[in-house]
Amino acid sequence: WYPYLQKYIYIQASEREESRNEEPMIMARRAPLTMLAASICVASLLYTWTPIHAQWVNELPAGEESYACCVAGLPNTREVVSVGYTNGKAGNSGDKPGGLDISIRKFNVDANTGSVMRSKLYGSSGDEVAYKVYYDDATNKIILLGTTSGNLAQTAESPADLFLAKFNVTLEVEDVVQYGGADGGNEPFALMKVGSSYVVLASGKSSGSLTYANNLVFWKLSADSFSVEGATSAPAAVGSNNYFGGYSAASRGSDGFALVYELANNPSGSRTYYVSERTATNEVVFTRELTLDGQAFEGSSIIYMPGPAKYVIGGAYPGSLNEAHNKPSTNSTQYYTAAFSSGGSNFVAAIRAVSDANVTMASTPVVAYFGSSNDNAILAFSQALTNDSTDGIPYAARRVNIATNATTSSFRSSNDTFINDLSGFSLFSSTGATDQFGFFYGSAYTLQENPYTCLGGTSRKDVSFSRVNFQSSQSNDLWYKVIQT
């Protein structure tokens, strides 16, 4: 086999909607994708009741390690930007900056050839790690949030400085700013536009001697000039807690945002999950625990829906984002949505699905919404079909009506050969559109190695992309792609 050989497979079929109870698993924030040499394994991706519409497989250069991060949709041009990071070149041309670098790819979501429109590496002589990517339709710019140990805009002030980079739609860098944040390093979890400003939130260590993040870092910049409008790193792990983990945040427009986070006594003490609404300057409006009938659940994703004027949270129990705590192998995982009005009123939560007990992926759900004036949200995840470890886990989604608090439709991709662990999700839709679909992005792997070909296993993780149609009145057109590495 040739390490740079690209293989494309096309299988034409169709996918229909599935309305049975589904058992989801999803979204490692940074799923490792170990790049290995010497061979290609092209599996038969057939599904007993939902065949695939189009699929292709290709291989990138070997001997590298890469990580899936996140995606952002460009609805006006029907494109998606996917972001990850690598210790190699991940198939990109040109010189490698050095250390870990960020790999950026741009896809046309309508093209069934799987071709990448543009790609590039971005970084310094230090290590760059990608955390969030955001498309600003007002300026037609792509905004990338990450950390660096190098000098992108200034000498690093911590082991992992925050940086924000502005790209045009041809992936050329136009501006970059860097901020030391917490002295012991930063792990950003949110990038959003509040009014005319970009707001970055991060979990940070107040000292390099700490094991766990204990600060909330708030960084605000002008969307026009990229000038800093505010920057603070303040204690957030209050009381007996030694850990603050921020997981997601959403802008309400011009006057505020909300974030979901965890306070814990690591490594084995209590864990409590919260949602907190803030003003545009990070002043607390309200804070409440995330519970349903006395059961706490972790909030991993939050959005603001202008139609019903509510925040919507996607979450799970037991939570898996606090890496100091192992996910119980014998517990079933319950997946939630919760919604509330600004100010904290009308809080309503519901269980949307339950996973198999034997599937222990560290994964969490993502929420997105349709249009700007209706009540339909999407809960995206990876779906455990059975508790047989030899089965694959395809991408899946549920449509939820926030006004009625009811699940209205269920969808999934047709690949059950691989385990698909979701890292990012982008929804393409507008009110009344006939082409509503989701773009799933993450890693694909198998739990067991094939003894005959020596392929597969958890040490060989590839990048996977999938497009699933969300129109309830028609079959679920799907294309699925694995970049086998």
N, C-alpha and C positions, 0 to 999 in steps of 0.2 A: 504493500500500500504506500502511496505517496503522501507525505505529511501535509502537502499543500493542495492535495486533490480536492476539488469541489464536486459533490454529487448532488444532483437534483432529482427528486422523485415527485411525480405528479399523480395523484389518485383522485379521480373525480367521483364524487358521490354527493349526498346531501345529509343534512342534519335536521331533525325535528325537535319540537319542544317536548320536554319531559316534565310531567307534573307530579311524579312520585315524591315522597319525602326524601330529601337529599341530606347528605352527611358531609359537610364541608371541612376543609382544612386549607389555610392560606398564608401567604405573605411573610416570609422572612425578610427583615429589612435589608439585609445584605446577604444574599444567598451565595456561598462560595461555588465557583465553577472551575474545577481543577482541569487544566488543559494537559492532555497526555498525548504521547506520540504513537506512531507505528500502525494504527489500525482504524478502520471505520466499521461501525456496526449499524446496518440499516435494518431496523426491525419492521415487522409487519404491523402497521398501526390500524388494525381492523377492530371494529367494535360491534358487539352482538346486536345492538338495536339502534345505534346512532353512528353510521359511517361518516367518514370525513369528506368534505367538499374538495379540498385541495391541500396537499402537503408536500413539503420538500425538506431535504436534509443537506447540510453542507458542513465541511470541516474547515476549521481555522488552524493557523500554525500551532504546532505542538510545543510541549515543554514549558508552558506558561500557566500562571494562575490568574484567573479573572473573577470578578464579582459583579452580580447584577444589582443595580440600585433602583432605578425609577424611570418613569416615562412621563411625557407631557404631550397632549394632543394639540395640533394646530388646525382647528376646525375649518377655517376659511379655505385652506388649501388641502384638507383631508390628508394630513401628514402626521406622523408621530416621531418624536425625538426620544430615543432610548439612551440611557446613560449608565455606565458602569465604570470599573477601574481595574487595572491590570498591571502585572509586573513585567509583561512583555509588550507586544504591539497589537495583539488581538485582531490581527488581520488588517490593521491600518497601514497605509504606506507612509513614507517619509521617515525622518529621524525620530528616535525615542528620546524624550526629554530627560528621563532618569528616574530611578526608584519606582514607586507606584505612580501611575499616570491615569488620567481619566479618558475613557473611550466613549465617544459620542457618535451615534448613528442616527440617520434620518431615513424613514420609510414612507412610501406612499401606501396608505392603508387599502387602496383599491386594487393594487397590482398583485396578481396571483403568481408572479414569478419569484417573489421573495427577494428581489434585488434591493440593495441598499443604495439610496439616492446619493448620500454623502456620508463621509465618516472622517473622524480625525482623532488624534491624541492631544491631550492638553495637560501640561504640568510644568514642574520645575525640576531642579536636581534633587529635591527632597521627595517626600511621599505625599501624593494628593489622593484624597478619598472623596468620592461623590456621595451626597446625601439627598438632595432634592433638585428637581428641575421644574421650571415654571415658564409657561408661555404667556407673555403680556400682549394681548391682542390690541391694546390701545397704542402700543409703540411698535408692534410687530418685532419684538425682541425675545430671545430665549435667555432666561436667567438661570444660572447654575450656582448651587450652594454646595460647599464642601469644606474640607479641612486640609491644611498643608503644614508640613514641617519645614518647608523651604521658603523661598523668596519669590512670591508672585507679584507683590506690590510693595513689600517692605520686609525687613529681617524678622523672622518668626519670633514671637514673644512668649510662646508656650509650646509644649510638645505637639499640639494640634491646633493651630490658629484657624479661625473662621475665614473664609473668603467668599466673595460674591463676584461672579464674572458675567458680563453681558456679551452675548453673541448675536450677530444678525442671522437671518434665516439661511444663509449660505455657510453657517458655522464659523465665520470669522470673528475673532475676539475684538470687541470695541472698547471695553473698559474692565478693570478688575480692582477691587478693594479688599484689604486684608485687616483683620482685627484679632488681637490676642485673646480677647474674651477672658475666661477663667484661667488662672495661673497654671493650673495643673492639666489643662487640655479641655477640649470641647467635643460634644457629640450633638450636632444640630438635628432637630426633628421637625422644623416647620419653616417654610418660606411662603409668604403670602403678600398680597397687596392690600394695604389698608389706606383708603383714600388715595393720595398721590405718593405714597411711600411704600417701600418694601420693608417688611418686618421679618426678622429672623429670630427664632427661638432655639435655644440649645440647652442641654444638660451639661454642666461643667463641674470640674473639680477645683475647689478653692486652693488646693495645694497639690503639688506633685507627689506628695507622700501618701495621698489618699487612694484607697482601693476603689471607692464608689463615688459617682457624681453626687454632689450635694447642693449645687447652685443652679438657679435659673438665669440664663444669659439672655438679655434682650438687646437687640441690635436693630436700629431703624435708620433707613437711608432714603434719600430723595430718589424717586423713580426716574426723574429727568436728569439730574446732575450726578447721581451716585454719591453725593456728599452725605456725610454722617449727620443724622439729626438726633440721635440718642444712643447711648451704649451703657449698659449696666450688667454687673454680675453680682447677684444677691443671694444670700442663703435661702434655701427652699425646703431642705430636709429638717423640718421642725420637730420639737419634742424628742422622743427617744429614737426617732428615725435617723438613719445614716445614709439614706439613698433617696435621691429625687430622680425619677425617670420620666421625662417628657416624651410623649408618643405621637401626638398629632395636634394640629391647630387649624382653625378656619376663620377667614375674615367675614365680617358682617357687612362690609362695604366701606363706608367712610368713617365710621365712628367706633369701631371696636372689633374684637375677635374673641374666640373661646379656644381653650386648650384642654386636652385630656392628659392625665399624668398619674403616676404612682408614687406613693410614699411608702418606704419599707425599712425594716430593720434587717439588713443583710448580714450574714448570708442565709439565715434560716428562720428569722423572726417574722413578725406580722407584716402583712401587705394590705394596703388600702388604696382604692382607685377613686379618682376625682375628675370632675369637669369644673372648669372655672371660666367665667366670662370676664373679660377685661376691656378697659377703654383703649383708645388708640395709643395712649401713653403708658399702658400696662398697669393702670390702677384697677384694683379688684372691684367688680360689680357684684358678683355672687360666686360661691363655691359650694358644691354638694357632692356627696359620695355617689358612686355608680352602683346601684343595687336594684334587684327585682325580687320581691317577696323575701327579703332578708338575705338573698344570695348576692355577694359582690361579684362584679365582672369587670374585666380589664377593657378599657377603651383604647382601641388601636387606631381608629380613624374617625375624623369628624369633618363635616361639611356644613355649609349654611345654604338653605334652600330659599330663594327669594319668593317663590310662589306661595307656600304656606307660611313664610316668614318664621321658619324654625331651623334650629340646629339639629342635625341628625348624626348619631354616633353608631359606628360598627364596633362590636367587641366580642369577647369570648371569655368563658370560664372552663378550666383554669387558664389564667393568663400565662404567656410564654415569653414576653419581651424583657423581663428582668432575668438576665442571664445567670445571676447567682442562684436562682431557684430552678431545679430540674422539673420539667413537666411530668406529672404523675402518669405512669405507663398504664395504670388500670382504670383511670377515670375516663368516662366519656366526656367529650368537649361540647359544650353548648355555645351556640352562636347567637348573638343578640343584635337587635337595633334598638336605639332609644332616641326619642325626639323631645324637644322642649323649646319654648318661646324665649326670646331675649328677656333677660331679667330672672330666668329660672322657673317660670310658671309652666303649667301644663306638661310636666314631665311624664312621659309614657314610655315603657320599655316592654319588649316581647322577645321570647326565644324564637328564632327563625329556623334553626336546624340543630341536629345533634350528630356528632361524629362517632365512628367506631371506637371502641375502647382500646384496641390494640395499635392504633395509629398514633405515633407520638411526635410527629413533625412539629418543630417550633414555628408555628405559623398563625397568622391572624387575618381577619377579614378587612376589606376596604369598602367604603361607601362612596357613591357618586350619585348625580341626579340628572334627570331628563329636563332639558329646557330651563326656562326661567319663570314659567307661570303655571306649572302643573304640580301635582302632589306625588309624582312617582320617583322613588329613589331606587338605586341598584346596590345590593350587597354582593360584592364579588369575593370569591374564595377559591380554594382547591378542594375538591370533593372526594372524600373517602367512600368508595362504593361498598366495600366489604371489609372485614377484619383480616382477610387473607393477605399476608405481606407480599405475596407474589403479584397481587393486582396493582395496576397503575392508579394514579389519582389525577383525573383531568381537571381543567379549569371549569368553574361553574359560577352561577349567579342567581340571585333571586330578586324579583321586582317587588317592591313594597310600597303600598299607598300610605303616605304619612297621615293623610286626613282620616282614614278609616282604620289605620294600624293593622292592615291585613296584607298577607302575601298574595299577590295576584298571578304571578307567573314564575316558572323555574326554567333555567337553561343550563347547558353544559357543553363543553367541547367533546369531541368524540375519541380522543386519544386516551386509552387506558393501558398502553404498553409502558409508559413512563410515569413516574411520580412527577407532577408539575407543582413546584413550590413558588407561589406568587410573590413577586417583589414590587410590581407596579401595575396599575390599571388606569386606562383612559377611556372615557365614554364619548362617543360621537353621536350627537343627537340635536334636534331642535324641535320645538313644539309642532306637532302635526307632520313631522318628517316620516318618510317611508323607509328610511335606511338607518334606523337606530341600531348601533352595534357597539360592542366593547372590544378593546384591544388589551389583551393580557400579556404580561411580560414577567419572566422569572427563570428558574432553573429547572432542568429535567434530568432525572436520573432513575436508576433501579436500585432496589435494596440488595439484590443478589447479583453476583458475577456469574456470567455464563461460563461453565467449566470447559466448554468445547472451544469457544472463541476467546476466552479471557477478557471479554468485554462486559461493561456494566458494573454495577456496584456503586456504593455511596461515595467512593473516591473519584468517580468519573462523573462530574456534573457539567451539563451543557446548558447553553442559553436556549430558551424556548419563547416563541411568540404565538399568539393565537387571536383570531378575530371571530367573534360569535355575534350573530344577528339577534337583536332583542325585539323584533316585531312579533307580537303574539298571534297575528293573523296569518303568518306564513312560516315555512320551515326555517330552521336556523342555519343560514349559509355560514360556512366556516372555512377558514384556512388556518392551517397549523404549521409551524416551522420550528425545527430544532437546528441550532448551529452546533454541530457535534465537534467537540474540541479535544 
